[in-house]
Amino acid sequence: METVLFAIGALVALVGAVIMLISKNAVHSALGLVLTMGALAFLFLLLNAPFLAMIQLTAYAGAI
């Protein structure tokens, strides 16, 4: 089950990164970046690192 959740989180992070890179609209790029950062925070939670997950959301996604 953990492997499936990790794969889904990684896929969401990759999709968000691709959206961020190929989007011509700045707002869509920012939303892709937020999606990527949220997926990375989810991956940190799967690795039992809640502090890093909250820092990821607060420092990076919150700044956007």
C-alpha positions as CSV (number, residue, x, y, z in Angstrom):
1,M,0.0,0.0,0.0
2,E,2.8,2.4,0.9
3,T,4.5,1.7,-2.5
4,V,1.3,2.5,-4.4
5,L,0.9,5.8,-2.4
6,F,4.5,6.7,-3.0
7,A,4.2,6.0,-6.8
8,I,1.0,8.1,-7.0
9,G,2.7,11.0,-5.1
10,A,5.7,10.8,-7.3
11,L,3.5,10.8,-10.4
12,V,1.6,13.9,-9.2
13,A,4.9,15.7,-8.5
14,L,6.2,14.9,-12.0
15,V,2.9,16.0,-13.6
16,G,3.0,19.3,-11.6
17,A,6.6,19.9,-12.7
18,V,5.8,19.3,-16.3
19,I,2.8,21.6,-16.1
20,M,5.0,24.2,-14.6
21,L,7.6,23.9,-17.3
22,I,5.4,23.8,-20.4
23,S,2.8,26.3,-19.4
24,K,2.8,29.7,-21.1
25,N,0.6,31.3,-18.6
26,A,2.4,32.5,-15.4
27,V,-0.6,31.6,-13.2
28,H,-0.8,28.1,-14.5
29,S,3.0,27.7,-13.9
30,A,2.6,28.9,-10.4
31,L,-0.2,26.4,-9.8
32,G,1.9,23.6,-11.2
33,L,4.7,24.6,-8.8
34,V,2.2,24.6,-5.9
35,L,1.0,21.1,-7.0
36,T,4.6,19.9,-7.1
37,M,5.4,21.3,-3.7
38,G,2.2,19.8,-2.2
39,A,3.1,16.4,-3.7
40,L,6.6,16.6,-2.2
41,A,5.1,17.4,1.2
42,F,2.9,14.3,0.8
43,L,6.0,12.3,0.1
44,F,7.7,13.7,3.2
45,L,4.7,12.6,5.2
46,L,4.9,9.1,3.8
47,L,8.6,9.0,5.0
48,N,7.4,9.9,8.5
49,A,9.0,13.4,8.4
50,P,6.0,15.7,9.3
51,F,8.3,18.7,10.2
52,L,9.9,18.7,6.7
53,A,6.4,18.4,5.2
54,M,5.1,21.4,7.0
55,I,8.3,23.4,6.2
56,Q,7.9,22.4,2.6
57,L,4.3,23.8,2.5
58,T,5.0,26.9,4.6
59,A,8.3,28.0,3.1
60,Y,7.9,27.1,-0.6
61,A,4.2,26.7,-1.5
62,G,3.2,29.4,1.0
63,A,5.6,31.9,-0.6
64,I,4.0,31.4,-4.0
